[in-house]
């Protein structure tokens, strides 16, 4: 008897802007969403620590081809720094390594913020996914090794003191680029202020181009699962039988949303068919770009391809299924 082929799953495509709860790892979150949607493939755009909550954009199906564009997008975090203790992990998970009785005044904090705005050098935490000689830093750190991690250039567009808590902790909001470690910000500010510090709470509230309005919780998804949908159908609450995943799929954002940073070319259905066969097309329209290293072509608002525009011709590089 021949072996049965492994079930692939649904060819569903789009971005699920997941509101990751505290305690769930990014890889675990992707596996959970892939299972809930019964998707063929899935991937995420930017790791979020288990102790952090908030926006974790997860790409399903064809949308995984647009992950690099979301990875490069600006991110916004709201975070609380607890002063007086530095920890091995720079958050609540690790043991205390240094302490101080000093607590910074608001004027001291405000005076420090310009140092952390713009293009700066930052050393990632010992417990991070940075690779050292082919191994993850957190694996080596868990073995008790103290690592010499070189600083990296990052960009911080905005860093603001939002509020202070009754126990003297500080709440910040930061808009930053790819590769920024918010835990390192807390550690470094604490050292500069002479009081030490670590992250007590961390939430990612934006990942460009997505906003808080796009967030979907695990509870919302579980309520929209096919079993729940079928029960609702029986009670006459929702629509046609057969569209078992309709309520869940309604939460997906089209893959084209990830490419808003690129020049947009609207094309006809006939042109889309040619592109999907790998053929170039003439770019038409008064406002159409003549030259572009990267652009995206859409038909009826749906993503068709990413490509280059040369001498008024769109040449596909990465094509998306209809």
C-alpha positions as CSV (number, residue, x, y, z in Angstrom):
1,X,0.0,0.0,0.0
2,X,1.4,3.4,-1.0
3,X,2.0,6.0,1.7
4,X,-0.4,8.8,2.0
5,X,1.0,12.3,1.2
6,X,1.2,14.7,4.1
7,X,-1.8,17.0,4.2
8,X,-0.6,20.5,3.1
9,X,-3.3,22.7,4.5
10,X,-5.3,25.5,2.9
11,X,-3.8,27.9,0.3
12,X,-4.9,30.9,2.4
13,X,-2.9,34.1,2.0
14,X,-2.6,37.4,3.9
15,X,-1.3,39.0,7.0
16,X,-2.7,38.3,10.5
17,X,-1.7,41.2,12.8
18,X,-1.6,39.1,16.0
19,X,-1.9,40.6,19.4
20,X,0.6,38.3,21.1
21,X,-0.1,37.6,24.8
22,X,2.7,37.6,27.4
23,X,4.2,34.2,27.9
24,X,3.9,33.0,24.3
25,X,7.1,32.9,22.1
26,X,7.1,34.1,18.6
27,X,7.7,30.7,17.1
28,X,4.9,29.2,19.2
29,X,2.6,32.1,18.0
30,X,3.3,31.3,14.4
31,X,2.6,27.6,14.9
32,X,-0.6,28.4,16.7
33,X,-1.9,30.7,14.0
34,X,-0.8,28.3,11.2
35,X,-2.8,25.6,13.0
36,X,-5.9,27.7,13.5
37,X,-6.0,28.8,9.9
38,X,-4.9,25.3,8.6
39,X,-2.5,27.2,6.4
40,X,0.1,25.7,4.1
41,X,2.9,28.0,5.3
42,X,3.4,30.8,7.8
43,X,6.1,33.2,9.1
44,X,6.5,36.2,11.2
45,X,8.0,39.7,10.7
46,X,10.2,40.4,13.7
47,X,10.6,38.4,16.9
48,X,8.8,39.5,20.1
49,X,10.2,38.2,23.4
50,X,7.9,35.8,25.4
51,X,7.6,38.4,28.2
52,X,6.5,41.1,25.7
53,X,3.0,41.5,24.4
54,X,1.6,43.2,21.4
55,X,1.9,43.3,17.6
56,X,3.4,40.3,15.9
57,X,2.6,40.4,12.2
58,X,2.2,36.8,10.9
59,X,2.2,36.1,7.1
60,X,0.2,33.2,5.7
61,X,0.7,31.6,2.3
62,X,1.8,34.0,-0.5
63,X,2.1,36.8,2.0
64,X,5.3,35.2,3.3
65,X,7.0,36.6,0.2
66,X,6.5,40.1,1.6
67,X,8.0,39.4,5.1
68,X,11.3,41.3,4.4
69,X,9.4,44.5,3.7
70,X,7.6,44.4,7.0
71,X,10.8,43.4,8.8
72,X,12.4,46.6,7.6
73,X,9.4,48.8,8.7
74,X,9.6,51.1,11.7
75,X,8.3,49.8,15.0
76,X,6.7,51.5,18.1
77,X,7.0,50.1,21.6
78,X,5.5,51.3,24.9
79,X,7.7,50.1,27.8
80,X,8.2,50.5,31.6
81,X,11.7,50.7,33.1
82,X,12.1,49.7,36.7
83,X,15.0,51.6,38.3
84,X,17.3,50.3,41.0
85,X,18.1,46.9,39.5
86,X,20.0,45.6,36.5
87,X,19.2,42.0,35.6
88,X,21.1,39.4,33.5
89,X,18.4,39.3,30.9
90,X,17.6,43.1,31.1
91,X,14.0,42.1,31.9
92,X,12.1,40.4,34.7
93,X,13.2,36.9,33.8
94,X,16.8,37.0,34.9
95,X,18.4,37.3,38.4
96,X,19.5,40.7,39.7
97,X,23.1,41.5,39.0
98,X,23.5,45.1,40.2
99,X,21.5,47.4,42.5
100,X,21.3,51.0,43.4
101,X,19.3,53.1,45.9
102,X,19.3,56.1,43.6
103,X,16.1,57.0,41.7
104,X,16.4,59.5,38.8
105,X,14.5,62.8,38.8
106,X,12.3,63.5,35.8
107,X,14.6,66.3,34.7
108,X,17.5,63.8,34.6
109,X,15.6,61.4,32.4
110,X,14.4,64.1,30.0
111,X,18.0,65.4,29.7
112,X,19.2,62.0,28.7
113,X,16.7,61.2,25.9
114,X,18.5,63.2,23.1
115,X,21.5,60.8,23.6
116,X,19.3,58.0,22.5
117,X,17.6,59.6,19.5
118,X,18.9,59.4,15.9
119,X,21.5,56.9,14.7
120,X,23.3,55.4,17.7
121,X,25.5,52.4,18.6
122,X,23.8,49.7,20.7
123,X,25.1,46.5,22.3
124,X,22.5,43.7,22.2
125,X,21.6,41.9,25.4
126,X,23.6,38.8,26.5
127,X,20.3,36.9,26.2
128,X,19.4,37.7,22.6
129,X,19.2,35.9,19.3
130,X,22.4,37.4,18.0
131,X,24.8,34.7,16.6
132,X,28.2,34.4,18.1
133,X,30.5,31.9,16.2
134,X,27.4,30.3,14.7
135,X,25.5,29.9,18.0
136,X,22.7,32.0,19.5
137,X,23.8,34.3,22.3
138,X,21.1,33.2,24.6
139,X,22.2,29.6,24.4
140,X,25.8,30.5,25.3
141,X,24.5,32.8,28.1
142,X,22.4,30.1,29.6
143,X,25.6,28.0,29.8
144,X,27.1,30.7,32.0
145,X,29.3,32.3,29.4
146,X,29.8,36.1,29.4
147,X,29.8,37.2,25.8
148,X,31.7,40.0,24.1
149,X,28.9,41.2,21.7
150,X,30.0,44.1,19.5
151,X,27.8,47.2,19.3
152,X,25.6,47.7,16.2
153,X,24.3,50.8,14.5
154,X,20.6,51.3,15.0
155,X,18.2,54.2,14.4
156,X,15.7,55.7,16.9
157,X,13.3,58.1,15.4
158,X,11.6,59.1,18.6
159,X,12.0,58.4,22.4
160,X,9.6,60.0,24.8
161,X,8.9,59.8,28.5
162,X,5.2,59.2,28.7
163,X,4.5,58.9,32.4
164,X,5.9,57.7,35.8
165,X,4.3,55.1,38.1
166,X,3.5,55.6,41.8
167,X,6.5,53.4,42.7
168,X,8.9,55.6,40.7
169,X,9.2,53.6,37.5
170,X,9.2,55.3,34.1
171,X,7.0,54.7,31.1
172,X,8.5,55.4,27.7
173,X,7.4,55.2,24.0
174,X,10.0,54.6,21.3
175,X,9.8,54.5,17.5
176,X,12.8,52.6,16.2
177,X,14.2,50.8,13.2
178,X,15.1,47.2,12.6
179,X,17.5,45.5,15.1
180,X,16.8,47.7,18.1
181,X,16.7,46.0,21.5
182,X,14.4,47.9,23.9
183,X,15.9,45.9,26.8
184,X,19.3,47.4,25.9
185,X,17.7,50.9,26.0
186,X,16.6,50.2,29.6
187,X,19.9,48.8,30.6
188,X,22.0,51.6,29.1
189,X,19.7,54.4,30.4
190,X,19.9,53.0,33.9
191,X,23.7,52.9,33.7
192,X,23.9,56.5,32.4
193,X,21.6,57.7,35.1
194,X,23.6,55.8,37.8
195,X,20.7,53.9,39.1
196,X,20.5,50.8,36.9
197,X,17.3,49.6,35.3
198,X,15.5,46.8,33.5
199,X,12.3,46.3,31.5
200,X,9.3,45.6,33.7
201,X,6.7,45.7,30.9
202,X,7.0,45.8,27.1
203,X,4.4,46.1,24.5
204,X,4.8,46.6,20.7
205,X,2.0,48.8,19.5
206,X,2.9,49.3,15.8
207,X,4.9,47.6,13.0
208,X,4.8,49.7,9.8
209,X,2.5,49.6,7.8
210,X,0.1,48.0,10.4
211,X,-1.6,49.9,13.2
212,X,-3.4,49.1,16.5
213,X,-6.7,49.0,14.5
214,X,-5.4,45.8,12.7
215,X,-4.7,43.9,15.9
216,X,-6.5,40.5,16.4
217,X,-6.5,38.6,19.7
218,X,-6.3,34.9,20.2
219,X,-9.7,35.0,21.8
220,X,-11.2,36.6,18.7
221,X,-9.7,33.9,16.5
222,X,-10.8,31.0,18.7
223,X,-14.4,32.5,18.7
224,X,-14.3,32.5,14.9
225,X,-12.9,28.9,14.5
226,X,-14.9,26.6,12.1
227,X,-16.5,24.7,15.0
228,X,-17.9,28.0,16.5
229,X,-18.9,29.1,13.1
230,X,-20.9,25.9,12.4
231,X,-22.7,26.3,15.7
232,X,-23.6,29.8,14.8
233,X,-24.9,28.7,11.4
234,X,-27.1,26.2,13.0
235,X,-28.6,29.0,15.1
236,X,-29.0,31.2,12.1
237,X,-26.4,33.7,13.2
238,X,-24.1,33.7,10.2
239,X,-24.1,33.1,6.5
240,X,-23.7,30.3,4.0
241,X,-22.7,26.7,4.9
242,X,-19.4,25.6,3.3
243,X,-17.4,28.8,4.0
244,X,-16.1,27.2,7.2
245,X,-13.1,29.6,7.6
246,X,-14.9,32.7,6.4
247,X,-15.1,34.4,9.9
248,X,-11.4,33.8,10.5
249,X,-10.3,34.8,7.0
250,X,-12.1,38.1,7.5
251,X,-9.4,39.1,10.0
252,X,-6.6,38.8,7.3
253,X,-5.0,41.9,5.7
254,X,-4.2,41.5,2.0
255,X,-0.5,40.9,1.3
256,X,-0.3,44.1,-0.8
257,X,-0.6,46.1,2.4
258,X,3.0,45.1,3.2
259,X,4.2,46.8,0.1
260,X,2.8,50.3,0.5
261,X,6.4,51.6,0.7
262,X,6.9,50.6,-3.0
263,X,5.6,52.4,-6.1
264,X,2.2,51.0,-7.1
265,X,1.2,49.9,-10.6
266,X,-2.5,49.1,-11.2
267,X,-2.9,46.6,-14.1
268,X,-5.6,44.8,-16.0
269,X,-6.6,41.2,-15.6
270,X,-5.0,40.5,-19.0
271,X,-1.7,42.1,-17.9
272,X,-1.8,40.2,-14.7
273,X,-2.1,36.9,-16.6
274,X,1.0,37.8,-18.6
275,X,3.0,38.7,-15.5
276,X,2.1,35.5,-13.8
277,X,3.7,33.7,-16.8
278,X,6.9,35.7,-16.1
279,X,6.4,38.1,-19.0
280,X,7.1,41.9,-18.8
281,X,4.4,44.4,-19.6
282,X,4.3,48.0,-20.7
283,X,3.4,50.3,-17.7
284,X,0.5,52.5,-18.8
285,X,-1.1,55.6,-17.1
286,X,-0.2,59.2,-16.7
287,X,1.1,58.7,-13.1
288,X,2.9,55.4,-13.7
289,X,6.6,55.4,-12.8
290,X,9.1,55.1,-15.7
291,X,11.9,53.7,-13.6
292,X,12.0,51.9,-10.2
293,X,14.3,49.3,-8.7
294,X,11.3,47.8,-7.0
295,X,7.6,48.2,-7.5
296,X,4.5,46.2,-7.0
297,X,1.7,45.4,-9.5
298,X,-1.9,44.9,-8.4
299,X,-5.0,43.9,-10.2
300,X,-8.4,44.8,-8.7
301,X,-6.5,45.6,-5.5
302,X,-4.9,42.2,-5.2
303,X,-1.1,41.7,-5.3
304,X,0.2,40.2,-8.6
305,X,4.0,40.7,-8.5
306,X,7.0,42.6,-7.2
307,X,9.4,43.7,-10.0
308,X,11.5,46.4,-11.5
309,X,10.4,49.1,-13.9
310,X,12.9,49.8,-16.6
311,X,12.2,52.2,-19.6
312,X,8.5,52.0,-18.9
313,X,8.4,48.2,-18.7
314,X,7.4,46.3,-15.6
315,X,9.6,43.2,-15.3
316,X,8.4,40.7,-12.6
317,X,10.9,39.3,-10.1
318,X,8.5,37.6,-7.6
319,X,5.0,36.5,-8.7
320,X,2.0,35.8,-6.5
321,X,-0.6,33.2,-7.1
322,X,-4.1,34.4,-8.1
